[in-house]
Amino acid sequence: MRTLILNSSNIVPGTNNSYLSYEFIGGGITLKKGQKLALASLQMYYSTFNITALNKNNTFSYVWVDGSVNVVLVPDGFYDIPALNNFLHFTMVQNSHYLVSSTGDFVYLMTLGINPSRYAVQLNCFGISVALAATNAWVLPAGATWVLPTNFIVPELTVPPSLNNNFGLVIGFAPGTYPNSVIAGVPPAQTQTPAFTSDQEFLSTIVPQVTPLSSFILTCSLINNDYAVPNNLIYSFAPQGTIGDQFTIAPNQYVFIDVYAGLYNRFNVQFIDQNFRPVSILDPNMIIQLVISDPDDNLGL
């Protein structure tokens, strides 16, 4: 039985660290019918971002109480729902779209949170008016260019159409505007149709897919697995731990798969996701150990 080790030196440049190439020394090797290959172990870091431009899930927008449309562009990274909420608030601060309490606290009129009992994301949209701000002693931040509305106005979150944007899948919301209304008129006398007299809250209607990656699939160009799709699949595994953690995959028993007989001077290994799409791996530090059986090995198969 022969052991092969692939590491960061085998990564093909420009492939987001998900495609590796191994070159045999001495001009290549001949693999014969009946020889098999298996994954012995794998060590890597969980460093695949869930919100990226590549995933097309990094933009959405909100409509402020003055009727303005404001785009939220999330930098590539790994975000849970609280982190997305924080970035929404960061964008609102940049736009001066918040209020300040008498104690100096920032008051946000829109939040994204987790509703664990419903396995859902909850969107809260809080209305504001001149009278409500006065009652709570809230004032506009310094430098704000908008004014408090005379009427009770609720800000809106817009989930983009799903054709070229997957953000709705992240929070479990169908494309649309929440609440679905029209803010029109000249501030501070703008109106909202339909009109609201209370804050609005919404729950996701589909299961949130905060990260599009649920499983890695490891493929190898040497093998022919007639019972698998894709047919060069070696092994599949879920990422372990949290982002930044190093983890090890070590099967309790080798899962041997037939190789293609032939002469090889190199072979390739690739990481793809559960939907067979290439993945982006930020940290190149990894070790993949493969074993190839010799023709006379008794594998007990």
N, C-alpha and C positions, 0 to 999 in steps of 0.2 A: 504494500500500500504506500502510495506516494503523497507527500504533503506539499501544498502550494500556499504561499503567503502573499496576499496583496495588501498594500498600505497606501499612504498618501502619494508615494512616488509613482504609483500606477494610475493616478487620476489623469484623465485626458483633459487638458486645458479647455476652458470655455464650455464645460458641461455641468456647471453648478455642483461639482464634486459628486455627481451621481453616476458617472460612467468611468469605468476603470479598464485598462488594457494591460495584459500580462504577456511578455515576450519570452518564449522558451530559449534557453541558451543552447549553443551547439548546433544551430540550424533547425531545431524543431524536434518533435517527437511523433511517433506513430501510435495512434490509439486503435485498438482492435475491437471487433464486435464482442460484446460480453463484458467489456470494462465499464465501470460505473463511477459516478461522481457524487459527492455529498458535501454539505456544509458541516464543518466540524465546529467552528465557533466564529463569532463576530463581535467586535467591540467598536462602539462609535458613540458620539455625543448626540443627544436629541437637540438638533439645531436647525430644524425646518420651520420657517415662519408660516403662520396661518393667514395673515393679512398681507397681501402683496399685490403689486400691479399685475404680476404674472397670473395670479389667481383671479384677477378682475373683481376683487371684493374690497377694495380700499377707498371707495368714494361713496358718499351719500350727501344729502343736503337738508337744510331746515329752512322754514319760512318764519321770519321774525315777526313780531307784532306790528311792525310798520309795513309789512307786506313784502319786504326784501327777501330774495332767495340767496342763501349762503351755502357755498360748497364746503364740505368737510373732506379733506384729502389726508388720509391716514398714511404716515410713512411705513414702508415695509417693516414688519416686525411680528412678534408674537404677542397677541392681545387676548385677554379674557374679557368678559362683559364689563367688569368694573374698570378695566384699563381703557376700553372703548368709551365708556362714560366719561372717564377723566379726559380723554382727548377731545371729546365733544365739548366739554366745559373749557378746555384750553382754547379751542377755536372760538368759543363764545367770548372768552376774555379778550382774545385778540381783536374781536369785532366790537368790544364794549357792550355785548348783549347779555347783561346781567344787572343786578341791583345790589346795593350795599345796605346792610342793616345798620341800626344805631350802634351796634357793637363792632362794626367794621367787617362783619362776615359777608362773604359773597352769597347772593341768593340767585340760584339758577332756575329758569322757568321750564327746563326740560331735563329729564334724567332717564338713563337706561339702567335697569337693574335685573337681578335674578329673582324669579319666583320659584323656589325649589319645590314647593308642594304641587305646583302645576307643571313642573319640568319645562319652564317657559321663560322667555325674556319679557320683562314688563317695561313698557314705555309710559312715562308720566309726563303730561303736558299741563303746566300750571298757567292759568289766566292771570291777567294783570289789568289794572285800570288806575286812573288818577286817585280815585277814592280808596281802592284797596291798598295802594302804596302808602297813602297818607295814614290809614288805619294802622299799618304795620311799621310805620316810620322807616320805609325804604326809600332810598334816593338813587338817582342815576350815578354811575361812576364818572369820574373826571374825564373829560374828553369825549363823552358819548355824543353822537350826532343824531340820535333818535329821541323822540319825546314820548312821554307816557300817554296812552290812549284814553280818551274820555270814556269810551265804551269798554266793556269787559272783552278782551281779546286773548285767545289761546294760541300760542305758537304751534307750528306744525313740523313734523318730521316727514321727509320724503324718501321713500325707498325706490331707487331707480328701476326702470324696466329690466327684466332679467335677460334680455337678448345679449347685452354686452356687459352686464354687471351682476355679480353674485353676492352683493352685500346682504340682500334679503335673506339668503340662505343662512348667513352667519347668525342673524338675530331671529330667524324664523318668521319673518313677515313677508307677505306677498307684496309685489310692487304696488305702490300707491302712496297716498298722503294721509297722515294720521295726526289730527282728525281731518276728514275729507271735507274741506270748506274752502271758501274764497274770501281772502282779505282784500278789501278794496277801499278807495277813498283817500283823501289827503289827511295825513296825521295832523293834529291828534283826533280828528273826527272820523277815522276809518271805521268800517263796519266789517263784520264777519258773517258770512252766509253759509250754512245756517248759524244762527247766533247761539252762544253757549252762556249759561249762567253759573257753571261750576267747572272745576278742573276735569280733564279727560285722561283716562288711562286705558291702555290696550295691552293685551297678551298676545304672544306669538301664536299663530294658527298652525304652523308646521314645526316639526322638531328642529330646534336650532342646531346648526352645524358650525360651531364656533371654530373648529379647525377642519379643513377639508381632507386632512390626512388622518385616516384611521388605521391604516396598515401599510407597511413597506412590503413590496414584493421584490425578491432578488432573482435576477435572471442570469444565465450563463450561455454563451454561444456554443459551448461544447456539447450540450446535452439535447436529448430528444425525449421529451415526456409526452407520450401519445395521449395520456389521459388528462392533461392539464391545458388550460388556456391562460397565458401563452404557453407554447409547448417547450420553451426553454426555461421554465420556472424551476428554481432550486428550492426556495423556501419563502415563506411569508411570516411576518411577525409585526406586532404592534410596537410602536415606540414606548419605551419604558421611562417612568418617572416624569419629571417636569422639564420644561425647556432649560437647557444647559447641563442636564445630568448626563453622566457617562453611564452606559448600560452595556450588558453582555448578553448575547444570545448563544446558548450552548445546548443543542438538542441532547436529550437523554440517550437517544439512539440515532445513529446515522440513518438518514433517509437517502438511500442510494438510488440514482437515476441513470439509465443507459446513456452512454455518450455516442456521438456520431463517430463511426470508424473513419479513419483517415489520417493524413499527415498534417500536423499543425505547427506553425511557427509562432502563433500567438492566439489568444482568445480574449473575449470581452466579458465583463460583468457589469450589470446595470441595476440601479435602484429605480423602481417605479412605484406608483401608489396603487391603491385598491381598484382604481378605475383605469389602470394601465397607462397613466400619464407620467412623464418624467417628473421627478421631484428635484427641488433645490435644497442642498445640504450645505449649511453655512460653514461648519467646522470640518476641515479635511482630515483631521486626525482619526484614522480608523484602521482596523486590522481585520482582514477576512481570511480565514483559514479554510481551505478546501482539501479534500482527500480524494485521490483517484485510486481505484482498486487495480491491482495487477491481475493479469489473466488467470493466474493460478490461485488467487485468493479465495478462501472459503468464507463467503459472507453470510452464510446461513439463510439465504433467501429462497 
